[in-house]
Amino acid sequence: MCNLMVNRVKRRVSCLPKATYYKPREVPLCDLEIINLSIEELETIRLCDLLHIEQNEAADMMGISRKTFWNDLQKARQKVVDALVNGKAIEISGGEYVNSSECKVEFLCKACEHEWELQCNTGRPSSCPKCGSEGIYRIGGDGRGKRFIENDYRCPKNGRKAAVNNKAGSVKK
């Protein structure tokens, strides 16, 4: 009997995640079971559940059949629910995908308040294109300690006090 391998179609992904780990609060990562959510599995959840795009259209955007999209979506949802209900960490990485480069990343200069955006696969700029300052922040955070959130700068490494976000009723650290 001939053993044929089926080539897995690489999914098109238009936006890479801003963060790659999520875990229960106050539990060290080394004490947690980690569930791996692939980049393309996250993309199915993003398109269907966050952006509310119909499955046929989302499957076309990713370059896969509707059935394959449905299977990937169900697998992704199962992993996320398992992590949330059972207190596991989620690592977002890996997979078989092609970045379609439609995603933009926004930056802000602390010195001159200039805002600009770059393609998500171009890397982090070293300085502001307007004034040359190195005090730049990715709006929403970049996982490197410097972030700009709701009109407040924050750097976890320098111990700056938390600011209250009155709109959401939450505290930012």
N, C-alpha and C positions, 0 to 999 in steps of 0.2 A: 504494500500500500504506500502510496506517495504522500509524503508529509509536506504540504504546501503551507507557506506562511502568508498571511494576509498583511499587506502593507497598510499601516495605520495612516490615515490622512492627517496631515498637520493642520491644526485649526488656526484660523486667522484671529489674532487678538489685537484689539485696538487700544487697550489701555492697561499698563502694568500697575500693580498695586502700590499704594503709597507706604504701606507697612507690610512686612512679611511674617510677623509673628503676632499671635494673640494668645493670651493665657489668662487663667483665673487670677484675680488680684491676691496679693500677699502669699502666693505659693511659689516657691522657687522653681524655675523651669526644670532643673535637674530632678525634681520630685514628681514631675508630670509625665504622663504618656503623651506623645506628640502624634497628631494626625497630620498627614501631608495632604494638602489641597493643591492640585496642580494649577498652573496659571490659566490653562484653558477651562478648567472646572470653575474657577473663580469668574472667568469671563461669562460663562453660561448663567451664573447666578446674577451677575451684574446686568446683563442684557435683559433677562426675563423678569427678575424680581425687583431690581432697583430702577431700571429704565422702563419697565413694563412694555417691552417690545414683544410682539406676537412671535411665537416659536418658529413659524415659517420664515419670517423676516430675519430673526436672529440666526437661524441655521444658515440662511443665505449669506449673512454678514460674516459668519465664521467659515464659510466654504465647505459645509458638511450637510448631510441629509437631515431631515427633520427627526427621523428615528434616532440617529446618532446624537443629535443635539439633546433629545429627550433623555437618552441613556446617560449622557454626561451630566445633565442637569440633576437627574435623580441621584446619581452617585455623589455629586457635590453637596446636595441638600442633606443626604444621609450623613456625610462626614461632619458637616457643620452642626447638625442636630446632635450627633453623638458627642461632639466636643462640648457643646453648651450644656446638655443634660448631665453628662458624666464627668464634667470638670476636667477636660483634657485641653491641652494646648493645640493651636492650629499653626502649622508652618505652611506658608504659601511659597512654593518653589517647584521648579522642574516642569516636565511635561513635553509634549511634542506640539510646538506651536510656531507660528511665524508672526512677528510683530508687524502689523500693518501701518504703524507710525502715524496713526490719526490722533493720538493722545498728545495733549499739550500739558506742560508743567509751568506753573506760575511762580515768579520770583519777585521779591521786593527788596529794595536797597534801604537800609536803615538811615543812611546819611542824607540822601536826597529824595527819599520816598518814591523813586522811580519804580514802576511795575512793568514787567515784561514776561513773555512766555517763550518757551523753547519746546521742541519736539522731545518726548519723554526718553528717547534713546540717545540723546546727544550728550548726556552727562551733566554734572553740576558745574556752573560757571565759577571761575575763581574771583571775579570782580564785576562790579556794576558797569554795564556798557555806556552809561551816561556820565558818571562821575569818577569811575575807577575804584571806588571804595570796595574793600573786601568784606564789609559788614552786610552780607546779603543773606536773605532767608527765603526758603521755599514756603510759599503760602500753603498752609495745611501741614507742613512738616516734611522732612526728608529722611528721617531716621538717623540723622547724623548730629542730633543735639540742638541744631538751630532751627527754630520754627517761628512763624508768625501766625497767631490765631486770634481772630476777633479783636483786632486793634491792640494787641498786646504782644510784645516780644517775649520769648521764653527760651531759656537755656537750662536744662536740667543739671548741667555740670557746675554752674556757678551759684546754685542755691537760691535763685530769685524766688520771692514769695509768689504764691498762687494768686491768680486774679479770678474774680467771680464773673461768669458769663450769665448776665441776668436774663437774656433771651431764652436760654435753654435751662436755666436754673441749676447749672452745674458749676463745679469748681475746676479750673484748669490748674495744673501743677507746673 
